[in-house]
């Protein structure tokens, strides 16, 4: 396995070709896309089943943490 880690992995190549800023933007957009898929799956089920409540709460918490981090980062830089 160690010998395999020496070869450039696809994310390394993509990072070099896209640049760090574009790579972060792509990663962020992909994260929000995945978040939306889970949100559309779990939020409607909250009213139907109590089993979906913890998952919906985790999804909401993740979004709130991301927003708080972005606000804190903006206030530190500006």
N, C-alpha and C positions, 0 to 999 in steps of 0.2 A: 504494500500500500504506500509505503514511503516513496518508492520510486515513481509512483503515479503522481505524487504531489509536486514533482519537479516540473512537469509539463504545464504550459499555460492553460489554465482553466478558462472556459468560455466567459465567465464574468470578468476575468482579468483582461481578456481581449476586448470585450465590449466596453469596459471602463476606459481603456486606452483610446479606443476609437471614438467613443462618445464624449469623453472628457468627464471630469468629476462632477461638475455642476449638472450636466444633462443626465448623467447616471443617477445622481441623487433624485432628480426630478422624476425620472422614469420609475425608480424604486418607490418614491412617495405615491405617484399616481397608481402604481400597481397595488400598493398597500391599501389605498382608499377603495380601489375597485374590489379587492377581496373583502374588505370591511363591508361594502355595500351588499355584496352577495350574501354574506352572513346576516346582515341587518334585515334584508328583505325576507330572509328565511325565518328568522326568529321573532322579530317584533310583531308580526301579525298573529303569531301563535300564542303570545302572552295572554290574550283575552280568552283563548280556548283551553289552555293547559298551563298548570302551574310548573310543569317541568321545563318550560321554555324561559321562565323568569330569570334563573341564574345566568343563562347564556346571554339573554338580552341585557342584563345588568352589566356583565363583563364587556359586552360590545359598547355599551354607552360609556363605561368607565374608560375604555381604551381611547375612544374618541375624545372624551373630556381631557384625558392626560395629554394627548397630542396637541389639542388646542391650547392647553395651559403652557406646555413647553414652547409652543410657537409664540405665544404672547410674552412669556418671560424672556425669550431670546430677542424678540423685537424691542422690548423695553430696555434690555441691557445694551443693545447696539445703538439705540437712538435716543 
